[in-house]
Amino acid sequence: MTVRTLRAAITLAPHRFLLSSWPWRALAYVLAGAAGGVLLFGSVQALSVVWPGALRQWYWETGLVVLCLVLIPASTPLVARWGRFCEGLIGDPLEPPRGTGAPPGPRGERPGPASPRLWRDVGYTVLSLTVLCLLDVAVLTVALGVPLTGVLSYIDSDQLNTAERWATLLGWASLWLVGLYLVAGWAAARSEIARAVLSPREERLAAELRAVTTSRAALAEAFDEERRRIERDLHDGAQQRLVAVKTSLGLAELDLPPGSPAAGAVREAREQVSLALGDLRDLVRGIYPQVLTERGLPAALWDVAARSGSSVEIDLDLPGRLPGPVESTAYFVVCEAIANAAKHAPGAPVRVYGTVVDGTLRVEVTDDGPGGAGPDGGGLSGLRNRLAVLSGRLTVDSPEGGPTTVRLEIPE
């Protein structure tokens, strides 16, 4: 089983954990976190070396002002980016900021200086360069410095014989193994704090939702492409062979005496081939109609209306061809709505009206049936699932006595 996070790796058996790369990754993570604060405070401390003697009494006050008003705001983009990068050492990497500042809003605009992401970055910078940095140094001192001090204290000791000195050194050195667990535990806790500030749970859930939606759309597009391939194979393969068989049977019937048993058998076989050819054409049309690929959504729906048992009026005002996934989804949803109208309101006229408004395809399918359709029926749930792949929406208005209107919206 692959371990993807430090938090999960700590639960492994000691020999598996200590012999893996996770202790060193945790150590690198803590060292990376401590480096920023050490460098920043070291820079402020270095000012005391070149500070004029007359101003040295205001050193701490001025240094604190420089730290809060200059160094921390100036280092925020670098520290926040570095923090997101370091999260990949011990777990799943955080989503990097898109561009400078926060990601675009729902209408594409970029938030200004008061955006939530910017304030999170500033908060993380202050936290990382102060409290977290001090804790990083403290953990490293206890986990690595204390055993190192013990080893250095007894490595040249004249008060112990050789066996006692080696036993003491091994005892102190073994504390490094315990220290690796301490570093790993603090790294896991530090990561949770950093993730809570840099990427709140709501933002991570939104990112995961975007990833799921993207993958689902890719699967739907691949599925539609496979349907088109099957339609082409049936149309250019099996359908053409059946047409050839029907033609051959017709020629064979001409060579037989009229009214003979053989002629009757050939005629019956030709009729069966005609029925099979009709069934195959219906099957091909149901898989993915060729007219939809070649001529677009309006022509495909007019073809459905011509073959429908009810009176279907098609009125589509479209600017041109729509994206393939949008056309195919709208086609199958409208076909299902027409089929439902024919099933529950046989003989009632059906009207299909559609247009594109603000980049969104909007289609209404209305029938003059008795109404009373449940908005959460099994068939309608299937239509909603199909639309959800493209972030579409379906609503049903079906009062008692009718009419029933099915509305669908699909963003292009």
C-alpha positions in Angstrom: 0.0 0.0 0.0 1.4 3.4 -1.0 1.6 5.9 1.9 0.9 9.4 0.6 1.1 11.6 3.7 3.3 11.9 6.7 0.3 11.6 9.0 -0.3 8.1 7.7 3.4 7.2 7.6 3.7 7.8 11.4 1.4 4.9 12.1 3.7 2.4 10.3 5.8 0.0 12.2 8.9 1.7 13.6 11.3 -0.2 11.3 9.3 0.7 8.3 8.9 4.3 9.3 12.6 4.9 10.3 13.9 3.2 7.2 11.7 5.1 4.8 12.2 8.6 3.5 9.4 10.1 5.6 11.6 11.1 8.6 14.0 13.0 6.3 11.1 14.6 4.5 9.7 15.7 7.8 13.1 17.0 8.9 13.4 18.9 5.6 9.9 20.3 6.1 10.6 21.6 9.6 14.0 23.0 8.5 12.4 24.8 5.6 9.8 26.3 7.9 12.4 27.5 10.4 14.7 29.0 7.7 12.4 31.9 6.8 12.0 33.1 10.3 15.7 32.7 11.1 16.7 34.7 8.1 14.2 37.4 8.8 15.1 37.9 12.4 18.8 37.5 11.5 18.4 40.4 9.1 16.8 42.6 11.8 19.5 41.6 14.3 22.2 42.4 11.7 21.0 46.0 11.8 22.5 46.3 15.3 25.9 45.9 13.8 25.7 48.9 11.6 23.2 50.9 13.7 24.5 54.3 14.7 25.3 54.5 18.4 23.1 57.4 19.0 20.1 55.5 17.7 20.8 52.2 19.3 18.5 52.9 22.2 15.6 52.8 19.7 16.9 49.7 18.0 14.2 47.3 19.2 11.4 49.8 18.6 12.6 50.7 15.1 13.5 47.1 14.3 10.0 46.0 15.3 8.4 48.7 13.0 10.6 47.6 10.1 9.7 44.0 10.7 6.0 44.6 10.9 5.6 47.3 8.2 8.2 46.4 5.7 9.8 42.9 5.9 6.6 40.8 6.6 4.4 42.5 3.9 7.2 42.4 1.4 8.0 38.7 2.0 4.3 37.6 2.0 4.2 36.4 -1.7 7.5 34.5 -1.3 6.7 33.0 2.1 3.2 31.9 1.1 4.4 30.3 -2.1 7.2 28.6 -0.3 4.8 27.3 2.3 2.5 25.8 -0.4 5.5 24.3 -2.1 6.8 22.7 1.2 3.4 21.1 1.9 4.2 18.7 -1.0 7.1 17.3 1.1 4.8 15.5 3.5 1.5 15.3 1.8 -0.6 16.3 -1.1 0.6 19.7 -2.5 -1.6 22.6 -2.2 -3.1 24.2 -5.2 -0.8 27.1 -6.2 -2.3 30.5 -6.5 -3.4 31.3 -10.0 -1.6 34.5 -11.1 -0.8 37.1 -8.6 -3.2 37.3 -5.7 -6.5 35.4 -5.4 -8.1 33.3 -8.1 -10.6 34.8 -10.4 -14.1 35.2 -9.0 -17.2 33.6 -10.5 -17.4 36.1 -13.4 -13.7 36.1 -14.1 -12.7 39.2 -12.2 -9.7 39.1 -9.9 -10.3 40.2 -6.3 -8.5 43.3 -5.1 -6.0 43.8 -2.3 -8.6 42.8 0.3 -9.2 39.4 -1.2 -9.6 36.5 1.3 -6.6 34.7 -0.2 -4.3 37.7 0.3 -5.3 38.0 3.9 -4.7 34.3 4.4 -1.3 34.7 2.9 -0.5 37.6 5.2 -1.8 35.7 8.2 0.3 32.6 7.3 3.4 34.8 6.8 3.0 36.4 10.3 2.3 33.0 11.8 5.2 31.3 10.0 7.8 33.9 10.8 6.9 34.2 14.5 5.1 31.4 16.4 5.7 28.5 14.0 9.4 29.5 13.5 10.0 29.5 17.2 8.4 26.1 17.6 10.4 24.8 14.7 13.6 25.9 16.3 12.5 24.5 19.7 11.6 21.1 18.3 14.8 20.9 16.3 16.8 21.8 19.4 15.1 19.2 21.6 15.0 16.4 19.0 18.5 16.9 17.5 20.4 19.3 19.6 20.0 17.7 23.0 21.2 14.2 21.8 24.1 15.9 20.0 25.1 17.8 23.2 25.1 14.5 25.1 27.2 12.8 22.4 29.7 15.6 22.3 29.9 15.7 26.1 30.9 12.0 26.5 32.8 11.3 23.3 36.1 12.3 24.9 35.2 11.7 28.5 38.1 10.5 30.7 35.8 9.6 33.6 34.4 6.5 31.9 36.2 3.4 30.5 35.8 2.4 26.9 32.7 0.2 27.4 30.9 2.7 29.6 31.7 5.5 27.1 30.4 3.6 24.1 27.3 2.5 26.0 26.6 6.1 27.0 27.2 7.4 23.5 24.8 4.7 22.0 22.2 5.8 24.6 22.5 9.4 23.6 22.6 8.6 19.9 19.4 6.4 20.2 17.6 9.6 21.3 17.9 10.7 17.7 15.5 8.0 16.7 13.0 9.3 19.2 13.8 12.8 18.0 12.8 11.8 14.4 9.4 10.8 15.7 9.2 14.1 17.5 10.1 16.0 14.4 7.6 14.0 12.3 4.8 14.6 14.8 5.4 18.3 14.9 5.7 18.4 11.1 2.3 16.7 10.8 0.7 19.1 13.2 2.4 22.1 11.6 1.1 21.0 8.2 -2.5 20.9 9.5 -2.1 24.5 10.8 -0.6 25.7 7.6 -3.3 24.0 5.5 -6.0 25.5 7.7 -4.6 29.0 7.1 -3.4 28.7 3.4 -6.2 26.5 2.1 -9.4 26.2 4.3 -11.5 23.1 4.0 -14.1 24.9 1.9 -11.5 25.9 -0.7 -10.0 22.4 -0.8 -13.5 21.0 -1.3 -14.2 23.5 -4.0 -10.9 22.4 -5.7 -11.8 18.8 -5.4 -15.3 19.5 -6.8 -13.7 21.3 -9.8 -11.5 18.3 -10.4 -14.4 15.8 -10.2 -16.5 18.0 -12.6 -13.6 18.2 -15.1 -13.0 14.5 -15.0 -16.7 13.7 -15.3 -16.9 16.0 -18.3 -13.9 14.3 -19.9 -15.5 10.9 -19.3 -18.8 12.1 -20.8 -16.9 13.4 -23.9 -15.0 10.1 -24.2 -18.3 8.3 -24.0 -19.9 10.4 -26.7 -16.9 9.8 -28.9 -17.2 6.1 -28.4 -20.9 6.3 -29.3 -20.0 8.1 -32.5 -17.5 5.5 -33.3 -20.0 2.7 -32.8 -22.5 4.6 -34.9 -20.0 4.9 -37.8 -19.0 1.2 -37.5 -22.7 0.1 -37.7 -23.6 2.5 -40.4 -20.6 1.8 -42.6 -20.3 -1.9 -41.7 -23.4 -4.0 -40.7 -25.9 -1.6 -42.3 -24.2 -1.7 -45.7 -23.9 -5.5 -45.6 -27.6 -5.8 -44.9 -28.4 -3.5 -47.8 -26.1 -5.7 -50.0 -27.9 -8.8 -48.8 -31.3 -7.3 -49.5 -30.2 -6.3 -53.0 -28.8 -9.8 -53.7 -32.1 -11.4 -52.5 -34.1 -9.1 -54.8 -31.9 -10.1 -57.8 -32.3 -13.8 -56.8 -36.1 -13.5 -56.6 -36.1 -12.1 -60.2 -34.4 -15.3 -61.4 -36.9 -17.6 -59.8 -40.3 -18.6 -61.3 -43.0 -16.4 -59.9 -45.2 -18.1 -57.3 -42.7 -20.9 -56.7 -41.8 -22.0 -53.1 -38.2 -20.8 -53.6 -39.4 -17.4 -54.7 -41.7 -17.1 -51.7 -38.8 -18.1 -49.3 -36.5 -15.5 -50.9 -39.2 -12.8 -50.7 -39.8 -13.6 -47.0 -36.0 -13.5 -46.4 -35.8 -10.1 -48.1 -38.7 -8.8 -45.9 -36.9 -10.0 -42.8 -33.7 -8.3 -43.9 -35.8 -5.1 -44.4 -37.1 -5.4 -40.9 -33.6 -6.0 -39.5 -32.3 -3.1 -41.5 -35.0 -0.8 -40.0 -34.2 -2.1 -36.5 -30.5 -1.4 -37.1 -31.2 2.1 -38.3 -33.3 2.8 -35.2 -30.5 1.4 -33.1 -27.9 3.5 -34.8 -30.1 6.6 -34.5 -30.5 5.9 -30.8 -26.8 5.4 -30.2 -25.7 8.6 -31.9 -27.7 10.0 -34.9 -25.5 10.8 -37.9 -27.6 13.9 -38.6 -26.6 15.4 -35.3 -22.9 15.1 -36.2 -23.3 16.4 -39.8 -26.1 19.0 -39.5 -26.4 20.0 -35.8 -29.1 20.0 -33.1 -32.0 21.6 -35.0 -31.8 19.1 -37.9 -31.5 16.2 -35.5 -34.6 17.3 -33.5 -36.6 17.9 -36.7 -35.8 14.3 -37.6 -37.1 13.2 -34.2 -40.3 15.2 -34.7 -40.9 13.6 -38.1 -40.7 10.2 -36.6 -42.6 10.9 -33.5 -46.1 9.6 -33.1 -47.3 12.9 -31.6 -47.4 16.4 -33.2 -44.0 17.9 -32.3 -43.2 21.6 -33.2 -39.5 22.5 -33.2 -38.5 26.2 -32.8 -34.8 26.6 -32.2 -33.1 30.0 -32.5 -29.4 29.2 -32.3 -26.5 31.3 -33.5 -24.8 28.3 -35.1 -23.2 25.0 -34.2 -22.8 24.4 -30.5 -20.0 22.5 -28.8 -20.3 18.7 -29.4 -21.0 17.7 -25.8 -23.7 20.5 -25.5 -25.4 19.4 -28.6 -25.4 15.7 -27.8 -26.6 16.2 -24.2 -29.4 18.6 -25.3 -30.4 16.2 -28.0 -30.8 13.1 -25.8 -32.5 15.1 -23.0 -35.0 16.6 -25.4 -35.6 13.2 -27.0 -36.3 11.7 -23.5 -38.6 14.6 -22.7 -40.5 14.0 -26.0 -40.7 10.3 -25.3 -42.0 10.9 -21.8 -44.7 13.3 -23.2 -45.7 10.6 -25.7 -45.9 8.0 -22.9 -47.8 10.0 -20.3 -49.8 12.3 -22.6 -50.4 10.3 -25.8 -51.6 12.4 -28.7 -51.0 15.8 -27.0 -49.1 18.3 -29.1 -45.5 19.0 -28.0 -43.6 22.2 -28.5 -39.8 22.5 -28.3 -38.4 26.0 -28.0 -34.7 26.8 -27.6 -32.3 29.7 -27.7 -28.9 30.8 -26.4 -28.9 33.5 -23.8 -25.7 34.8 -22.2 -23.7 31.8 -23.3 -26.2 29.3 -22.0 -28.4 27.0 -24.1 -32.0 27.1 -22.8 -34.6 24.7 -24.2 -38.2 24.2 -23.1 -40.3 21.1 -24.0 -44.0 21.7 -23.4 -46.9 19.3 -23.8 -50.6 19.9 -23.4 -51.1 16.7 -21.4 -52.9 16.4 -18.0 -49.8 17.4 -16.0 -49.1 16.1 -12.5 -45.6 14.9 -13.4 -43.4 14.4 -10.3 -40.3 16.7 -10.4 -38.1 13.9 -8.9 -39.3 10.9 -11.0 -36.8 8.2 -12.1 -36.7 9.4 -15.7 -36.2 13.0 -14.7 -33.4 12.0 -12.3 -31.6 10.4 -15.1 -31.9 13.6 -17.2 -30.6 15.7 -14.3 -27.6 13.3 -14.0 -26.8 13.7 -17.7 -27.0 17.5 -17.5 -24.9 17.6 -14.3 -21.9 16.4 -16.3 -21.9 19.8 -18.1 -23.0 21.8 -15.0 -26.5 22.0 -16.6 -29.8 22.3 -14.8 -33.2 20.8 -15.3 -36.5 22.1 -13.9 -40.1 20.7 -14.3 -43.3 22.7 -14.1 -46.3 20.3 -14.2 -49.4 21.5 -12.4 -52.5 19.3 -12.3 -54.4 19.8 -15.5 -51.3 20.7 -17.5 -49.4 21.8 -19.3 -46.1 20.2 -18.5 -42.9 22.1 -19.2 -39.4 20.7 -18.9 -36.7 23.3 -19.0 -33.0 22.6 -19.4 -30.0 25.0 -19.3 -26.5 24.0 -20.4 -23.6 26.5 -20.3 -21.6 26.5 -23.5 
